[in-house]
């Protein structure tokens, strides 16, 4: 008999006691929202006469995943410096800090005619490289005595990557990016 009595009491138990826990959870959630809202205002000016500056504390090298890619017809390529400047300006719109961009690796495809060899394509690529070097010596270093450049590769192409009697170029850039910021509050001076 006692077992039935306990079972009936448990089934008819009042759930209003759980309302206290629900209120506690709601209050805890509101406290967390308040704390996170305060965290975003931590760098806000307390004084109207001061400004907060966001400065870079540490820099690292970063890699641009989308290379500069262009094909050049015979006789073109002497304006590659302007094309690179436009590419750099476009990348500045994408990345927050894009400073000191530099060509890390370049691939130049020189075309060769049917019946020719890949070596003919390499000669075409190197002749275009001479033109690129005149236009932008900072990104295109001089050839060594054995006509090589450490960060450039010259490849003969039967037309897949370069137009007939032309060259194709892929340049991969590295740049200085900010990896850690610091915030400084400085008072602003106003003249009466």
Buried (B, 14 or more C-beta within 10 A) or exposed (E): EEEEEEEEEEEEEEEEEEEEEEEEEEEEEEEEEEEEEEEEEEEEEEEEEEEEEEEBEEBEEBEBEEBBEBBBEBEBBBEBBEBBEEBBEEBBEEBEBBEEBEBBBBBBBBBBEEEBEEEBBBBBBBBBBEBBBEBBEEBBEEBEEEEEBEBBBBBBBBBEBBBEEBBBBBBBBBBBBBEEEEEEEEEEEEEE
